[in-house]
């Protein structure tokens, strides 16, 4: 069964991770990113909000057409220091 993923970071690294996930037959349901407005499509996948929403996934997905929250979250922030912090 395909897994549902949320990616933290919608930059180049996040796009590469999204491509890898999709090539495995899984689904990326969205990105969280501080530098992109909500609703921006990145590789056809929406930015759902800021990184800080990672702690409130139930609220992010409540009442959305993509509920429930994804079962998998990956940190794909290009800046290694920031990526380490989020991991």
Gaussian input, Z-matrix of N, CA and C with variables (Angstrom, degrees):
# hf/3-21g

backbone

0 1
 N
 C     1     B1
 C     2     B2     1     A1
 N     3     B3     2     A2     1     D1
 C     4     B4     3     A3     2     D2
 C     5     B5     4     A4     3     D3
 N     6     B6     5     A5     4     D4
 C     7     B7     6     A6     5     D5
 C     8     B8     7     A7     6     D6
 N     9     B9     8     A8     7     D7
 C    10    B10     9     A9     8     D8
 C    11    B11    10    A10     9     D9
 N    12    B12    11    A11    10    D10
 C    13    B13    12    A12    11    D11
 C    14    B14    13    A13    12    D12
 N    15    B15    14    A14    13    D13
 C    16    B16    15    A15    14    D14
 C    17    B17    16    A16    15    D15
 N    18    B18    17    A17    16    D16
 C    19    B19    18    A18    17    D17
 C    20    B20    19    A19    18    D18
 N    21    B21    20    A20    19    D19
 C    22    B22    21    A21    20    D20
 C    23    B23    22    A22    21    D21
 N    24    B24    23    A23    22    D22
 C    25    B25    24    A24    23    D23
 C    26    B26    25    A25    24    D24
 N    27    B27    26    A26    25    D25
 C    28    B28    27    A27    26    D26
 C    29    B29    28    A28    27    D27
 N    30    B30    29    A29    28    D28
 C    31    B31    30    A30    29    D29
 C    32    B32    31    A31    30    D30
 N    33    B33    32    A32    31    D31
 C    34    B34    33    A33    32    D32
 C    35    B35    34    A34    33    D33
 N    36    B36    35    A35    34    D34
 C    37    B37    36    A36    35    D35
 C    38    B38    37    A37    36    D36
 N    39    B39    38    A38    37    D37
 C    40    B40    39    A39    38    D38
 C    41    B41    40    A40    39    D39
 N    42    B42    41    A41    40    D40
 C    43    B43    42    A42    41    D41
 C    44    B44    43    A43    42    D42
 N    45    B45    44    A44    43    D43
 C    46    B46    45    A45    44    D44
 C    47    B47    46    A46    45    D45
 N    48    B48    47    A47    46    D46
 C    49    B49    48    A48    47    D47
 C    50    B50    49    A49    48    D48
 N    51    B51    50    A50    49    D49
 C    52    B52    51    A51    50    D50
 C    53    B53    52    A52    51    D51
 N    54    B54    53    A53    52    D52
 C    55    B55    54    A54    53    D53
 C    56    B56    55    A55    54    D54
 N    57    B57    56    A56    55    D55
 C    58    B58    57    A57    56    D56
 C    59    B59    58    A58    57    D57
 N    60    B60    59    A59    58    D58
 C    61    B61    60    A60    59    D59
 C    62    B62    61    A61    60    D60
 N    63    B63    62    A62    61    D61
 C    64    B64    63    A63    62    D62
 C    65    B65    64    A64    63    D63
 N    66    B66    65    A65    64    D64
 C    67    B67    66    A66    65    D65
 C    68    B68    67    A67    66    D66
 N    69    B69    68    A68    67    D67
 C    70    B70    69    A69    68    D68
 C    71    B71    70    A70    69    D69
 N    72    B72    71    A71    70    D70
 C    73    B73    72    A72    71    D71
 C    74    B74    73    A73    72    D72
 N    75    B75    74    A74    73    D73
 C    76    B76    75    A75    74    D74
 C    77    B77    76    A76    75    D75
 N    78    B78    77    A77    76    D76
 C    79    B79    78    A78    77    D77
 C    80    B80    79    A79    78    D78
 N    81    B81    80    A80    79    D79
 C    82    B82    81    A81    80    D80
 C    83    B83    82    A82    81    D81
 N    84    B84    83    A83    82    D82
 C    85    B85    84    A84    83    D83
 C    86    B86    85    A85    84    D84
 N    87    B87    86    A86    85    D85
 C    88    B88    87    A87    86    D86
 C    89    B89    88    A88    87    D87
 N    90    B90    89    A89    88    D88
 C    91    B91    90    A90    89    D89
 C    92    B92    91    A91    90    D90
 N    93    B93    92    A92    91    D91
 C    94    B94    93    A93    92    D92
 C    95    B95    94    A94    93    D93
 N    96    B96    95    A95    94    D94
 C    97    B97    96    A96    95    D95
 C    98    B98    97    A97    96    D96
 N    99    B99    98    A98    97    D97
 C   100   B100    99    A99    98    D98
 C   101   B101   100   A100    99    D99
 N   102   B102   101   A101   100   D100
 C   103   B103   102   A102   101   D101
 C   104   B104   103   A103   102   D102
 N   105   B105   104   A104   103   D103
 C   106   B106   105   A105   104   D104
 C   107   B107   106   A106   105   D105
 N   108   B108   107   A107   106   D106
 C   109   B109   108   A108   107   D107
 C   110   B110   109   A109   108   D108
 N   111   B111   110   A110   109   D109
 C   112   B112   111   A111   110   D110
 C   113   B113   112   A112   111   D111
 N   114   B114   113   A113   112   D112
 C   115   B115   114   A114   113   D113
 C   116   B116   115   A115   114   D114
 N   117   B117   116   A116   115   D115
 C   118   B118   117   A117   116   D116
 C   119   B119   118   A118   117   D117
 N   120   B120   119   A119   118   D118
 C   121   B121   120   A120   119   D119
 C   122   B122   121   A121   120   D120
 N   123   B123   122   A122   121   D121
 C   124   B124   123   A123   122   D122
 C   125   B125   124   A124   123   D123
 N   126   B126   125   A125   124   D124
 C   127   B127   126   A126   125   D125
 C   128   B128   127   A127   126   D126
 N   129   B129   128   A128   127   D127
 C   130   B130   129   A129   128   D128
 C   131   B131   130   A130   129   D129
 N   132   B132   131   A131   130   D130
 C   133   B133   132   A132   131   D131
 C   134   B134   133   A133   132   D132
 N   135   B135   134   A134   133   D133
 C   136   B136   135   A135   134   D134
 C   137   B137   136   A136   135   D135
 N   138   B138   137   A137   136   D136
 C   139   B139   138   A138   137   D137
 C   140   B140   139   A139   138   D138
 N   141   B141   140   A140   139   D139
 C   142   B142   141   A141   140   D140
 C   143   B143   142   A142   141   D141
 N   144   B144   143   A143   142   D142
 C   145   B145   144   A144   143   D143
 C   146   B146   145   A145   144   D144
 N   147   B147   146   A146   145   D145
 C   148   B148   147   A147   146   D146
 C   149   B149   148   A148   147   D147
 N   150   B150   149   A149   148   D148
 C   151   B151   150   A150   149   D149
 C   152   B152   151   A151   150   D150
 N   153   B153   152   A152   151   D151
 C   154   B154   153   A153   152   D152
 C   155   B155   154   A154   153   D153
 N   156   B156   155   A155   154   D154
 C   157   B157   156   A156   155   D155
 C   158   B158   157   A157   156   D156
 N   159   B159   158   A158   157   D157
 C   160   B160   159   A159   158   D158
 C   161   B161   160   A160   159   D159
 N   162   B162   161   A161   160   D160
 C   163   B163   162   A162   161   D161
 C   164   B164   163   A163   162   D162
 N   165   B165   164   A164   163   D163
 C   166   B166   165   A165   164   D164
 C   167   B167   166   A166   165   D165
 N   168   B168   167   A167   166   D166
 C   169   B169   168   A168   167   D167
 C   170   B170   169   A169   168   D168
 N   171   B171   170   A170   169   D169
 C   172   B172   171   A171   170   D170
 C   173   B173   172   A172   171   D171
 N   174   B174   173   A173   172   D172
 C   175   B175   174   A174   173   D173
 C   176   B176   175   A175   174   D174
 N   177   B177   176   A176   175   D175
 C   178   B178   177   A177   176   D176
 C   179   B179   178   A178   177   D177
 N   180   B180   179   A179   178   D178
 C   181   B181   180   A180   179   D179
 C   182   B182   181   A181   180   D180
 N   183   B183   182   A182   181   D181
 C   184   B184   183   A183   182   D182
 C   185   B185   184   A184   183   D183
 N   186   B186   185   A185   184   D184
 C   187   B187   186   A186   185   D185
 C   188   B188   187   A187   186   D186
 N   189   B189   188   A188   187   D187
 C   190   B190   189   A189   188   D188
 C   191   B191   190   A190   189   D189
 N   192   B192   191   A191   190   D190
 C   193   B193   192   A192   191   D191
 C   194   B194   193   A193   192   D192
 N   195   B195   194   A194   193   D193
 C   196   B196   195   A195   194   D194
 C   197   B197   196   A196   195   D195
 N   198   B198   197   A197   196   D196
 C   199   B199   198   A198   197   D197
 C   200   B200   199   A199   198   D198
 N   201   B201   200   A200   199   D199
 C   202   B202   201   A201   200   D200
 C   203   B203   202   A202   201   D201
 N   204   B204   203   A203   202   D202
 C   205   B205   204   A204   203   D203
 C   206   B206   205   A205   204   D204
 N   207   B207   206   A206   205   D205
 C   208   B208   207   A207   206   D206
 C   209   B209   208   A208   207   D207
 N   210   B210   209   A209   208   D208
 C   211   B211   210   A210   209   D209
 C   212   B212   211   A211   210   D210
 N   213   B213   212   A212   211   D211
 C   214   B214   213   A213   212   D212
 C   215   B215   214   A214   213   D213
 N   216   B216   215   A215   214   D214
 C   217   B217   216   A216   215   D215
 C   218   B218   217   A217   216   D216
 N   219   B219   218   A218   217   D217
 C   220   B220   219   A219   218   D218
 C   221   B221   220   A220   219   D219
 N   222   B222   221   A221   220   D220
 C   223   B223   222   A222   221   D221
 C   224   B224   223   A223   222   D222
 N   225   B225   224   A224   223   D223
 C   226   B226   225   A225   224   D224
 C   227   B227   226   A226   225   D225
 N   228   B228   227   A227   226   D226
 C   229   B229   228   A228   227   D227
 C   230   B230   229   A229   228   D228
 N   231   B231   230   A230   229   D229
 C   232   B232   231   A231   230   D230
 C   233   B233   232   A232   231   D231
 N   234   B234   233   A233   232   D232
 C   235   B235   234   A234   233   D233
 C   236   B236   235   A235   234   D234
 N   237   B237   236   A236   235   D235
 C   238   B238   237   A237   236   D236
 C   239   B239   238   A238   237   D237
 N   240   B240   239   A239   238   D238
 C   241   B241   240   A240   239   D239
 C   242   B242   241   A241   240   D240
 N   243   B243   242   A242   241   D241
 C   244   B244   243   A243   242   D242
 C   245   B245   244   A244   243   D243
 N   246   B246   245   A245   244   D244
 C   247   B247   246   A246   245   D245
 C   248   B248   247   A247   246   D246
 N   249   B249   248   A248   247   D247
 C   250   B250   249   A249   248   D248
 C   251   B251   250   A250   249   D249
 N   252   B252   251   A251   250   D250
 C   253   B253   252   A252   251   D251
 C   254   B254   253   A253   252   D252
 N   255   B255   254   A254   253   D253
 C   256   B256   255   A255   254   D254
 C   257   B257   256   A256   255   D255
 N   258   B258   257   A257   256   D256
 C   259   B259   258   A258   257   D257
 C   260   B260   259   A259   258   D258

   B1=1.4562
   B2=1.5281
   B3=1.3253
   B4=1.4581
   B5=1.5269
   B6=1.3168
   B7=1.4580
   B8=1.5264
   B9=1.3318
   B10=1.4578
   B11=1.5252
   B12=1.3265
   B13=1.4531
   B14=1.5224
   B15=1.3307
   B16=1.4546
   B17=1.5227
   B18=1.3310
   B19=1.4618
   B20=1.5180
   B21=1.3205
   B22=1.4656
   B23=1.5218
   B24=1.3191
   B25=1.4622
   B26=1.5176
   B27=1.3359
   B28=1.4666
   B29=1.5255
   B30=1.3306
   B31=1.4634
   B32=1.5280
   B33=1.3071
   B34=1.4603
   B35=1.5165
   B36=1.3185
   B37=1.4722
   B38=1.5314
   B39=1.3270
   B40=1.4577
   B41=1.5182
   B42=1.3391
   B43=1.4670
   B44=1.5202
   B45=1.3233
   B46=1.4718
   B47=1.5260
   B48=1.3240
   B49=1.4650
   B50=1.5302
   B51=1.3383
   B52=1.4648
   B53=1.5274
   B54=1.3268
   B55=1.4655
   B56=1.5257
   B57=1.3291
   B58=1.4695
   B59=1.5234
   B60=1.3238
   B61=1.4714
   B62=1.5279
   B63=1.3302
   B64=1.4623
   B65=1.5278
   B66=1.3297
   B67=1.4660
   B68=1.5277
   B69=1.3193
   B70=1.4649
   B71=1.5371
   B72=1.3390
   B73=1.4555
   B74=1.5170
   B75=1.3359
   B76=1.4584
   B77=1.5253
   B78=1.3329
   B79=1.4554
   B80=1.5222
   B81=1.3193
   B82=1.4619
   B83=1.5283
   B84=1.3313
   B85=1.4611
   B86=1.5240
   B87=1.3310
   B88=1.4500
   B89=1.5132
   B90=1.3322
   B91=1.4598
   B92=1.5250
   B93=1.3133
   B94=1.4584
   B95=1.5144
   B96=1.3400
   B97=1.4529
   B98=1.5204
   B99=1.3276
   B100=1.4640
   B101=1.5238
   B102=1.3157
   B103=1.4636
   B104=1.5113
   B105=1.3148
   B106=1.4711
   B107=1.5248
   B108=1.3170
   B109=1.4701
   B110=1.5329
   B111=1.3122
   B112=1.4592
   B113=1.5248
   B114=1.3053
   B115=1.4607
   B116=1.5120
   B117=1.3269
   B118=1.4615
   B119=1.5170
   B120=1.3322
   B121=1.4635
   B122=1.5148
   B123=1.3016
   B124=1.4598
   B125=1.5203
   B126=1.3241
   B127=1.4678
   B128=1.5299
   B129=1.3438
   B130=1.4583
   B131=1.5180
   B132=1.3251
   B133=1.4692
   B134=1.5308
   B135=1.3377
   B136=1.4658
   B137=1.5289
   B138=1.3282
   B139=1.4610
   B140=1.5218
   B141=1.3261
   B142=1.4606
   B143=1.5227
   B144=1.3318
   B145=1.4500
   B146=1.5133
   B147=1.3249
   B148=1.4656
   B149=1.5263
   B150=1.3230
   B151=1.4657
   B152=1.5208
   B153=1.3197
   B154=1.4632
   B155=1.5306
   B156=1.3126
   B157=1.4668
   B158=1.5278
   B159=1.3180
   B160=1.4697
   B161=1.5204
   B162=1.3254
   B163=1.4651
   B164=1.5222
   B165=1.3377
   B166=1.4646
   B167=1.5290
   B168=1.3055
   B169=1.4648
   B170=1.5222
   B171=1.3162
   B172=1.4580
   B173=1.5276
   B174=1.3251
   B175=1.4688
   B176=1.5252
   B177=1.3303
   B178=1.4589
   B179=1.5238
   B180=1.3138
   B181=1.4609
   B182=1.5254
   B183=1.3247
   B184=1.4667
   B185=1.5226
   B186=1.3048
   B187=1.4583
   B188=1.5119
   B189=1.3288
   B190=1.4595
   B191=1.5232
   B192=1.3061
   B193=1.4641
   B194=1.5251
   B195=1.3351
   B196=1.4573
   B197=1.5310
   B198=1.3453
   B199=1.4670
   B200=1.5181
   B201=1.2999
   B202=1.4658
   B203=1.5276
   B204=1.3290
   B205=1.4668
   B206=1.5214
   B207=1.3341
   B208=1.4651
   B209=1.5223
   B210=1.3007
   B211=1.4569
   B212=1.5218
   B213=1.3303
   B214=1.4643
   B215=1.5237
   B216=1.3299
   B217=1.4646
   B218=1.5166
   B219=1.3368
   B220=1.4590
   B221=1.5260
   B222=1.3282
   B223=1.4619
   B224=1.5268
   B225=1.3349
   B226=1.4672
   B227=1.5217
   B228=1.3110
   B229=1.4620
   B230=1.5209
   B231=1.3283
   B232=1.4636
   B233=1.5213
   B234=1.3228
   B235=1.4624
   B236=1.5256
   B237=1.3418
   B238=1.4631
   B239=1.5278
   B240=1.3198
   B241=1.4577
   B242=1.5266
   B243=1.3158
   B244=1.4651
   B245=1.5352
   B246=1.3225
   B247=1.4654
   B248=1.5288
   B249=1.3050
   B250=1.4628
   B251=1.5276
   B252=1.3190
   B253=1.4617
   B254=1.5229
   B255=1.3231
   B256=1.4628
   B257=1.5230
   B258=1.2976
   B259=1.4569
   B260=1.5007
   A1=109.29
   A2=115.95
   A3=120.99
   A4=110.52
   A5=115.06
   A6=120.95
   A7=109.66
   A8=115.55
   A9=122.66
   A10=108.62
   A11=116.42
   A12=122.86
   A13=111.83
   A14=115.32
   A15=124.18
   A16=106.09
   A17=116.53
   A18=120.86
   A19=109.67
   A20=116.48
   A21=122.10
   A22=107.32
   A23=115.35
   A24=121.76
   A25=110.46
   A26=116.22
   A27=120.51
   A28=112.11
   A29=116.15
   A30=120.09
   A31=110.92
   A32=115.42
   A33=120.27
   A34=113.28
   A35=116.95
   A36=120.31
   A37=110.10
   A38=117.11
   A39=121.28
   A40=112.13
   A41=116.63
   A42=120.17
   A43=111.12
   A44=116.49
   A45=119.98
   A46=111.38
   A47=116.18
   A48=120.59
   A49=110.18
   A50=116.77
   A51=120.46
   A52=110.95
   A53=116.85
   A54=120.53
   A55=110.92
   A56=116.81
   A57=120.65
   A58=111.04
   A59=116.59
   A60=120.95
   A61=109.97
   A62=116.36
   A63=120.61
   A64=111.35
   A65=117.18
   A66=119.61
   A67=111.50
   A68=116.13
   A69=121.41
   A70=111.52
   A71=116.13
   A72=120.47
   A73=114.60
   A74=116.87
   A75=120.83
   A76=109.63
   A77=116.56
   A78=122.40
   A79=110.48
   A80=116.45
   A81=121.78
   A82=106.81
   A83=116.60
   A84=119.93
   A85=112.57
   A86=117.48
   A87=119.14
   A88=112.94
   A89=113.64
   A90=123.03
   A91=108.50
   A92=116.50
   A93=122.82
   A94=106.46
   A95=116.88
   A96=120.22
   A97=109.24
   A98=116.63
   A99=121.23
   A100=112.87
   A101=117.83
   A102=120.58
   A103=115.43
   A104=118.06
   A105=121.57
   A106=109.59
   A107=117.92
   A108=119.54
   A109=111.67
   A110=115.78
   A111=121.15
   A112=108.81
   A113=115.58
   A114=121.23
   A115=114.28
   A116=117.50
   A117=119.73
   A118=108.86
   A119=116.63
   A120=120.07
   A121=109.38
   A122=115.63
   A123=123.29
   A124=105.98
   A125=116.11
   A126=120.90
   A127=110.83
   A128=116.52
   A129=121.19
   A130=114.75
   A131=117.07
   A132=122.84
   A133=107.75
   A134=118.30
   A135=119.43
   A136=114.17
   A137=114.15
   A138=121.36
   A139=105.45
   A140=115.83
   A141=121.59
   A142=113.57
   A143=116.91
   A144=119.98
   A145=111.43
   A146=114.70
   A147=122.37
   A148=111.28
   A149=115.67
   A150=121.59
   A151=112.59
   A152=117.11
   A153=120.14
   A154=112.40
   A155=117.96
   A156=121.12
   A157=112.41
   A158=116.77
   A159=119.70
   A160=111.31
   A161=116.82
   A162=121.27
   A163=111.96
   A164=117.17
   A165=121.18
   A166=111.23
   A167=117.48
   A168=120.23
   A169=113.22
   A170=117.43
   A171=118.76
   A172=110.56
   A173=116.35
   A174=120.92
   A175=111.12
   A176=117.22
   A177=121.34
   A178=110.52
   A179=116.66
   A180=120.63
   A181=113.66
   A182=118.68
   A183=121.42
   A184=110.08
   A185=115.58
   A186=120.87
   A187=115.17
   A188=117.68
   A189=118.89
   A190=109.81
   A191=115.18
   A192=119.23
   A193=111.35
   A194=117.02
   A195=121.40
   A196=112.87
   A197=117.03
   A198=120.44
   A199=108.78
   A200=119.71
   A201=130.46
   A202=111.35
   A203=117.22
   A204=120.24
   A205=110.96
   A206=116.27
   A207=119.53
   A208=111.40
   A209=115.64
   A210=121.00
   A211=113.64
   A212=116.54
   A213=121.37
   A214=110.16
   A215=115.98
   A216=122.19
   A217=107.02
   A218=115.83
   A219=120.16
   A220=108.90
   A221=115.65
   A222=121.48
   A223=107.22
   A224=115.64
   A225=120.98
   A226=109.95
   A227=115.18
   A228=122.46
   A229=107.34
   A230=116.47
   A231=120.56
   A232=114.21
   A233=118.46
   A234=122.17
   A235=108.62
   A236=118.04
   A237=119.89
   A238=114.47
   A239=117.98
   A240=120.33
   A241=110.63
   A242=116.28
   A243=120.84
   A244=110.68
   A245=116.23
   A246=119.79
   A247=110.43
   A248=117.67
   A249=122.18
   A250=110.40
   A251=116.80
   A252=121.01
   A253=110.49
   A254=117.24
   A255=120.70
   A256=112.30
   A257=117.95
   A258=119.74
   A259=110.09
   D1=136.39
   D2=-178.82
   D3=-67.03
   D4=140.19
   D5=177.28
   D6=-93.08
   D7=153.71
   D8=177.81
   D9=-105.99
   D10=131.26
   D11=-173.65
   D12=-121.39
   D13=149.52
   D14=167.86
   D15=-119.90
   D16=135.57
   D17=-178.15
   D18=-112.35
   D19=128.08
   D20=174.06
   D21=-90.20
   D22=109.74
   D23=-177.92
   D24=111.74
   D25=120.30
   D26=-177.22
   D27=-114.74
   D28=20.02
   D29=177.33
   D30=-83.36
   D31=-158.24
   D32=-177.89
   D33=-59.46
   D34=-42.35
   D35=179.58
   D36=-65.57
   D37=-42.64
   D38=178.22
   D39=-61.76
   D40=-40.83
   D41=177.94
   D42=-63.69
   D43=-40.91
   D44=178.25
   D45=-63.67
   D46=-41.71
   D47=178.12
   D48=-64.29
   D49=-41.20
   D50=178.22
   D51=-60.56
   D52=-42.24
   D53=178.26
   D54=-62.50
   D55=-42.17
   D56=179.85
   D57=-64.33
   D58=-41.72
   D59=179.38
   D60=-63.54
   D61=-46.77
   D62=-179.27
   D63=-63.79
   D64=-36.96
   D65=-179.49
   D66=-68.20
   D67=-17.48
   D68=177.41
   D69=-88.58
   D70=-1.27
   D71=179.20
   D72=89.20
   D73=5.34
   D74=178.11
   D75=-92.05
   D76=172.74
   D77=-176.10
   D78=-117.11
   D79=129.87
   D80=170.75
   D81=-94.37
   D82=119.63
   D83=-176.40
   D84=-91.32
   D85=-16.20
   D86=178.45
   D87=171.85
   D88=172.50
   D89=176.62
   D90=-118.38
   D91=151.75
   D92=163.41
   D93=-115.12
   D94=131.58
   D95=-176.03
   D96=-158.55
   D97=135.28
   D98=-179.75
   D99=-77.08
   D100=-18.38
   D101=-174.31
   D102=-101.14
   D103=3.06
   D104=-178.60
   D105=-123.62
   D106=137.70
   D107=177.01
   D108=-67.17
   D109=149.13
   D110=176.04
   D111=-56.84
   D112=136.23
   D113=178.94
   D114=93.71
   D115=-14.38
   D116=176.08
   D117=-59.73
   D118=136.01
   D119=176.70
   D120=-95.21
   D121=129.37
   D122=177.16
   D123=-120.39
   D124=113.01
   D125=-173.67
   D126=54.75
   D127=33.60
   D128=179.29
   D129=80.06
   D130=6.30
   D131=-177.50
   D132=-113.23
   D133=133.51
   D134=-174.10
   D135=-77.58
   D136=146.70
   D137=166.55
   D138=-82.60
   D139=123.67
   D140=-173.97
   D141=-95.41
   D142=-12.41
   D143=179.88
   D144=155.33
   D145=-166.12
   D146=-177.90
   D147=-79.07
   D148=161.18
   D149=179.52
   D150=-55.99
   D151=-35.03
   D152=-176.90
   D153=-61.01
   D154=-19.32
   D155=178.55
   D156=-71.84
   D157=-8.59
   D158=178.27
   D159=-59.07
   D160=-25.27
   D161=-179.82
   D162=-85.46
   D163=-3.35
   D164=-175.97
   D165=-131.82
   D166=44.05
   D167=-174.22
   D168=-61.55
   D169=-34.33
   D170=177.83
   D171=-59.92
   D172=-40.08
   D173=179.61
   D174=-70.56
   D175=-39.04
   D176=-179.55
   D177=-61.47
   D178=-41.45
   D179=-173.96
   D180=-95.91
   D181=-7.57
   D182=179.88
   D183=-61.39
   D184=126.03
   D185=177.20
   D186=74.74
   D187=2.98
   D188=178.69
   D189=-88.92
   D190=164.83
   D191=177.80
   D192=-74.31
   D193=-3.78
   D194=179.78
   D195=-108.16
   D196=10.58
   D197=179.57
   D198=-66.08
   D199=150.72
   D200=-2.20
   D201=-79.01
   D202=178.07
   D203=177.74
   D204=-57.77
   D205=152.52
   D206=178.59
   D207=-64.27
   D208=154.31
   D209=179.98
   D210=-82.21
   D211=-15.26
   D212=-176.42
   D213=-128.51
   D214=138.42
   D215=175.16
   D216=-130.93
   D217=134.67
   D218=178.68
   D219=-127.36
   D220=138.26
   D221=176.25
   D222=-89.33
   D223=116.11
   D224=-177.57
   D225=-128.70
   D226=48.73
   D227=178.87
   D228=-90.37
   D229=129.55
   D230=-175.43
   D231=-66.46
   D232=-34.78
   D233=-179.51
   D234=-70.41
   D235=115.96
   D236=-174.37
   D237=-62.06
   D238=-35.65
   D239=179.55
   D240=-67.16
   D241=-45.45
   D242=179.02
   D243=-67.18
   D244=-39.46
   D245=177.55
   D246=-60.50
   D247=-43.72
   D248=178.83
   D249=-61.14
   D250=-41.95
   D251=179.05
   D252=-59.70
   D253=-45.43
   D254=-177.71
   D255=-72.56
   D256=-29.28
   D257=177.70
   D258=-71.17

